[in-house]
Amino acid sequence: MGLSLESRFEAYCDELVKALSHADRSQPARWYLK
């Protein structure tokens, strides 16, 4: 497998935040997902 669940989740969050493409919403989105 290689990647831990945590690191895969971080990568997923990064992609989701990029999809939102609003810098002001990136941190609240991360808080919501965690």
KOLLODO-947207 format. One line per field, with one value per residue (C-alpha): x, y, z. Coordinates in pm, 1 decimal. Example, Ala and Ser with C-alpha at 12.3 -4.5 7.8 and 13.67 -1.06 7.14 Angstrom:
<atoms>
x: 1230.0:1367.0
y: -450.0:-106.0
z: 780.0:714.0
</atoms>
This chain:
<atoms>
x: 0.0:269.5:67.7:-105.3:-471.7:-379.8:-153.4:-406.5:-673.8:-445.7:-394.9:-772.7:-824.7:-568.0:-752.9:-1088.0:-956.0:-810.2:-1149.1:-1310.9:-1045.9:-1125.4:-828.4:-1051.4:-1248.2:-958.1:-889.0:-1254.7:-1299.7:-1005.9:-1150.0:-1488.2:-1339.3:-1147.3
y: 0.0:248.4:549.2:559.8:643.8:980.1:1081.2:964.4:1169.1:1474.8:1429.5:1399.1:1720.0:1898.2:1797.1:1896.7:2236.7:2290.7:2205.0:2469.8:2711.3:2973.7:3047.4:3193.8:2868.5:2625.2:2627.0:2606.8:2320.5:2136.0:2190.7:2063.2:1750.2:1666.5
z: 0.0:95.8:203.9:539.1:563.4:715.1:426.2:168.3:343.3:339.0:-35.9:-80.7:118.3:-97.8:-414.7:-269.9:-159.6:-507.9:-655.4:-435.2:-564.5:-303.0:-78.3:192.9:207.6:208.7:583.5:691.4:445.2:603.9:952.6:835.8:680.0:995.7
</atoms>
